[in-house]
C-alpha cells in the first residue's frame, strides 16, 4: 500500500511538472541569459516545433550541455564538466524507443522527448528506492512513507524533471544504498559505481561501502575496499578521455561545423585541434580536466563564493542548509556517545538488541547524517552555494527524513489523538470497521494548511514554493538554484 501511494503521488507530481513547465514557458518570455546556447546544425522536421513548445522548458541552462553532448558528443572543453551517463541514456532512448518518430522528429526533438519520458520514469524509480531504503534504515513505516511523499515535492523538482542527471543519480544512489543495506554487496557496488558516471559526487558514496561492513566486522573492510575500485575506474576513464581529447587531439577544425566554431570564437570556448598547442593544464603533474573546468569556467574553489553580491544565493540555499544543520545537531544531541565512537562498537545497553530503535535517531542513520553533513560543508565552502538545494536533495535522504520527523513530531493533525480544534480532523478511511490514517498525509494536510503548526507550514511552504518557483524561473532562463 505504501509503495502504491508513493508511486501514485510521484506520477501526479511528474505530470503536473511537465504540464506547468509547458504552460509557464509559453506564457512567460525567456530571459536573455548569458548561458550556453549552441546553434542548431540540423534542419528541423515536422514535429520539432511542437515538441519544442511542449518540452522546451526542459532544455534550459546546464540541460543544453547534456543535450549537446547527447547529439554530437564532447566538443568544447567545458562540456567535460558533465558526465556521460545521462547523455548516453537519452541518446539510447532517442535511437531505440523513439526511432519510429525519426521521420517527423530530428535528433534534437527526440532527445527532448527522451528527457521528458526518461526523467519521469527515473524519478518514479528514485521515489520507490527512497521508500524502500527508508523502511530498512528508519525501521518506521510512517516516517518512511512521509519522507518519500515529501521527496515527490522536492525543492529540487525542476532539476529532477529537466534535462539534468539528478533523477538518474538519485535513483542509482538510493537504489544502491538499499541493496547495500540488504546485504547485496556486489549489486550495490555496481549501482553506486554506475552513479559515478552520472555525477562526480558519486565518489563520496565510497564512504558507505567502507563504513557499513565495519558495523559487522572491521576485518571485512578489505573485501569492500576491493569493490570500490569501480568508482575510481569510472572517474579515471572520464578523465582519460578528456586528456586524450585535448592533450593528444586527433581531429582538425575542418571537421567541426562552422556555426559551432563561430560560437567557440565568440565565447572563448576551447575546441580540440590536432594542429594547435595543447592547453596549459595538460602540462600539470596531474592533468585533471574536471578540476581545470571548475576552476576556470565556473570559478569554483574554497571560499570563492563568499562575497557580498552572493548574499541572495546564500539566502536561497539557507532552507536546505538549515535542514542539514538541524539533522546533524538533533542526531548528535540524541546520540552523543554513538557519534563519539563513530557508531562502530556496541555499548552494554545495545548488546542483545536485534533491531535498532525505530525512527530518525536510530544507530543506522548515523552514516547518512555524516554523509549529509559532509555534503553540506563542502557545498557551502567550495561550490556555488545556490546549488546546495539540488546537490543535497539528489544525493542524500536525510533532508527528507528530518523534514518528515519534524512533521510527525510537531503536527497534531498527523497524530491519531484528537487535536485542540475538534472541527478540523484529517479524513480517514475505514476497512472492516477500523479507521486508518490517510494514505497520503501531504495531500490531507494541504486543505488545512492555515490550521497546521508553524513547523508544518514552514516545511510544506518551503517544499511547495521551491517546487513551483523552480518551474517558473528555470524554464524561462531566469537564475535559480
N, C-alpha and C positions, 0 to 999 in steps of 0.2 A: 504493500500500500504506500509506504513512504517513497519508494523509488518511482512509483506511478505519479504521485503528487509532484515530485521534483521534476520529472520528465514533462509533465503537462505544463507546469509553470515556466520551465525553461523554453518550451516550444512557443508558448504565448509571448514571452518577452522577446524571443528572436523574431517572431512575426511582426510584433509592434515596432521593433528596432528598424527592420527593413522598410516597413511602411512609413514610419516617421522620417527616416533619412531621405526617402524619395520625395515626400511632401515638402520637408524643410529645404531640401536642396533646390526644389523647383520654385519655392516661394521667396527665399532669401537670396539675394545676389551674392556671388562669390567674392570674397575679399581678395584684393590683388596682393597676395603674399609673396615674399621672396623665397619661394620653395622650389624644389626640384620638379620641373615640368618638361620632360623631354618631348621633342616634336614627334608627331606620328609619321612613320616612314612607310606605312602601307595604306592603300586606299580603303576607306570604309565600305562595308557591304550593306545590304538592305536593312537589316535589323539592328545595326550598330547604334544608330541614333536612339532607338527605343531602349536598348539595354543601358546606354549611357544616361538616359533620362531616369531610368528606374534605379540604377545602382552606381551612378557616377559619384555619389557622396562617399562611396566606399574606397575611392581611389585617391584620397587627399593625403598630403604630407608624405610620411615615410611609405605609405602604401604604393606610391608611384615608383619607389625604388624596387619593391618586391615585384610589381607588375612588369617593370622594365627588365629586371633580371630574368623573370619567367619567360618573357617574349624573346629576348635577344642575348641573354647571358650577361656575364660580368664584363663591362666595357670601361666605365670610369673607375678611377681609383677608389673614390669614396663609396662605391657600390659594395665594396667588401666589408663594410660595417654591418651588412645584412646577410645573415647566414642562409645557406642554400635550401634547407629542407622545405620550407613553405613554398618558395617558387617552384621547386620540383614537383610538389604535390598538386598545386593548382595547374601547372602545365600538363601534368599527367591527366588530370580531370578534363582539361580542355581538349586533349588529343585522344581521349578514350570515350568517356561517358558523353561528352558534348560534341564529339566528332560529327554525328549526323547533322549538326547545325552549321557545319563549315561552309555550306553554300550560301547561307544567309548572314553568318556572323564571322567577322575576321578573328584572328588570334586574340587581339585585344578584347573584343566583345565576349569571346568565350572565356577568357581569363577573368573578366569582371563577373560573369555568371558563375564561374567556378569559385570565386571568392565568396559570393553570397551563399551558395549551396554548401561549400566545403566548411566555412567557418561556422555556419549554423549547425551542421552535423557535429563538428568538433566541440562546439560549446555544449551540446547535449551530452556528449561523452564525458566532458570535463565535469559537468554537474553531477552525473551519476558516479563518476570516480570520487568526487569530493564527498558525496553522501556515504559511499562505501568506506572510504578512509576515515571519515568522522565517526562512523559507527564502531570501527575497530579501535581507534585511538581513544575516543572520549568515553566509550562504554555507556553512552547516554543517548537513547533513541530520540528524545525530544530535542536535545541540543544539536544532534547531528542533522535532524530534519530542518530545524530553523536555520542552521548555518548554511545548508545547501540552498534553501529558499532565498536567503539573503544574497548568496552568490549569484542567483538568477537576476538580481537587480544591482549587480556590482557597480561601483562608481567608475570602473574602467570599462563600462559597457561598450562604448563606441569602438574601442580598440579590440574588443572581442568579436565585433561584427565586421569592421572594415578590413581592408587587405593587409593586416598585420599578422604576425606569427604568435600572438598572445594565446589565442584559443588552442592552437596546436601544442604550444609549450605547456600550457596548463593541463591539458588532457594527458599528455605523456608524463608530466611530473606527478600529478595526483594519482594517476593510474600506477606508475612505477612505485610510488611510496606505499600504496595499498598492497601491491604484490610483495613488497619487501616486508611489510608488517605481517603478512600472512605466511611468510617463510619461503616464497618462490623467488629465491635469490637471483638465479640466472635470468629469469624473465624480467625481474625488476631492474637488473643492471642493463639489460638490453633496452628497456623503455627509457631509462634515465640517460643512457648514452645517446640514444637517438634524439632525446630532447636537447642535448648539447648542440646538435646540428641545426636546431631551430633558433636558439638564443644562447649567447655567450655565458649568461649567468647560470646555465645548466651545470657548469663546472662546480658550482658551490654544492650541488647535490651529492658530490663525493663524500661530504661530511656525514650524510645519512648512512652511506654504505660502510663507512668506517666506524660509526658510533653504535648503530643498532645491534650488531652482533656482539659488541662488548658487554651488552647487558646480560648475555647468556654465558659467554666465556671470553675473556680478554685474549686468550690464546688463539681464538678463531679469527682475529683481525687479519692475520696473514692471508687467509683464504679470501677475504673480502678485498684486501688490497689488490690482489691479482685481478679481480673483476672490475676495478676502477680504471684499468688500463684503457678500456673502451672510451671513457670520457676523454682522456688525453689524446687518444688516437684521432678522434673526430676533430678536435680543435687543431691538431697538428696538420691533418690533411687540408683543412681550410686555409691555414696559414701557409702551407707549402704551395698550394695552388695560387695564392696571391703573390707569393715570392716568385714563382715561375712566370706568372703573367707579366709582372712589371720589371723584375730584375734580370730575367733572361727571356725577353719577349720574342715571339716568333711570328708576329703579324706586322704588316706595314699599314700606314694610314690610308693607303689606296683602297683597302678592303673595308674601311669604315664609311658608312653613309655620310654624305656631305652635311646634311642637316645636323647630325649628331656631332660632327667635328666643329661646326659653327657654334653649337651650344657650348662645347668644351672651351673654345677660344674666348667666348663671351663671358663665361662664368669662371674660367680658370681651372676647369677640371682636367686632371691628368689622364691621358689615354696611352695605352701601351704602344710603343713604336720600336721596331727592331733596328731602325736606323738612328734612333735618338739615344742620348745618355740615360742611364738608369737613375731613378730618384735617389736622393741622399740617404733615405732610410735603409736602402739596400746595403749600405756600407757599414751599418752598425753591427756590433758583435752578435746581437740577437735581433735580426731584421724582421720584426713583427709588424705586418701591415695594419693589423687591427689597432694596435696602440698608436701608430702613427696617425691613422684616420681620426681617432677620438681626440687626439691632441691638436691636430692642425685644422680639421674641418669643423669639429664641434666644440673645441676649446674645453674639453673635459679634463679635469685634474683636481688635485686636492685643494679644497677651499677656493677654487676659482669662481664659484658662483656666489660667494659671499660678498655681494655688492649691494649698495642701496637701491639701485634700479631693479634688482631682482626680488625686492620685498613682496610684490604681488604674487610671484611664483612660489615663494615660501608660504604665503597665506593659502594658496591653492593646495599645497601639499600638507598643510597643517592637520586637517582631519585624519588623514591616513597615518601621519606621524603620531598623532595623539592616540589612536587605537593601538599602534605598535608599542608605544611607551606604556600605556595602561596595561597591556597584556604582560609585558616584562615585569613591571612593578608589582602587579597583583600576584603574579605567579611566584615571584621571589618572596613576597610577604607571606604567602600561604605555604611555601616550601623552602624556607631558608636553608635547612640542613641538607635537603636533597640537592639544592643548587650548589652549595659549597662543596659537596662531594661529587658534583657533576652527574648525579644520578646513577653512578656506576656500582655502588655497593648497597646491599640491603641493610637496614637497621634492624634491631631486635624487634621493633614494633611491626615492621613489614614482613618479617620472615614468616613463612607458612601461609601467606595470603595468596590464593590462586589468581585473583584478579585485582587490578589497581582500583582505587576508589573512583567511581564514575564522576565525570564532569570535567570542567576546564582545568582543574588543578591536579589531576592525577599524574602519576610519575611518567607516563608515556608521552605526555605533552611536552616534557622538558626540552627535548632536542628540537622540536618545532619552534618553541619560543626562542631558543638560542639562534636558530636559523633566521627567524623573522627579525630578531634584533640586529643580527649581522647585516642583513639586507638594509634595514633602516639606517644604521650608522653609515654604511658605505654609500647608500643613495643620497643621504643628506650632505656628506662631506665631499664626495668625489664625483657626483653626477649633476646633470641639470635637475634641480630639485623637484620641479613640477612633474617629472617623470615618475616620481616616487609612488604616485597613486597606482598606475598600471604596473609598475615594477613589482610592488608587493602583492597587489591583488591577483597577479598572474603567476606568482611564484610560491606563495605561502597560504595555507588555510587559516593561519592564526587571526588575521583581521576579521574573518567571518566567524570564527569560534568566539572571540572576545565580544563581538557585537551581539551574537546570539546569547551568550552568557549574560550580558548586561540586560538584554531584553527580558529574559526569563527571571532575572533577579529583581528587576525594578518595575515590571509592568503587571499591575494587578489583573488586567483583563486576560492575561495568559495563564493565570492561576485557576485552579479548579474551585478555589474558595470564592465566596461572594465578594464583590467589590464594594467600595464605600458608596457607590451610586448604583442601587439595585435596578434602576431603569436602563442601565447600559450593561449588557452582557453579550459576549460573543455567541453567535449562533452555533449550536451543537447539532450533531447528527446522531440518530438513535439506531441501535441494532439489537434485536432480541430484548427490548425493554431497557437496555442500558444506554446512557448518554456518554458520548465521547467528544473530546475537543475537536475543533475543525481541522481538516487535513492540511489546509494552508493558512496558518496563523497570520501571514503577511497580508493577504487579501482580506482576512477577517478584521484586522486591526485598522485598515485604511479608512473605512467608513466612520470610525470612531476616533480619528486622528486627534481632534481637539480635546477629547477626553482622556487621551493617553498621558502617561507620565512624561515629564520633561526629558528623561533619558531616551524614551522611545521616540519622542518627537525629534530629538537631535539625531539619533541614528538613522531613522527612516527618512528624515528630511535630508540628511547628507547623502544617503544612497540614491534616493529618487531625484534630487536636484542635480547631482553629477550625472546620473543616468540620462536625464533629459538634456542638460546643458551641453554635454559632450556631443550629442547628436546635432544640436543647433549650431554649435561653433565649429567643431571639427569638420563636419560635412560641407561647410562653406568656406574652408581655408582660413578660418579665424584661429588664432593661437589657443591651444587647450593643453591639457596635461599630457 
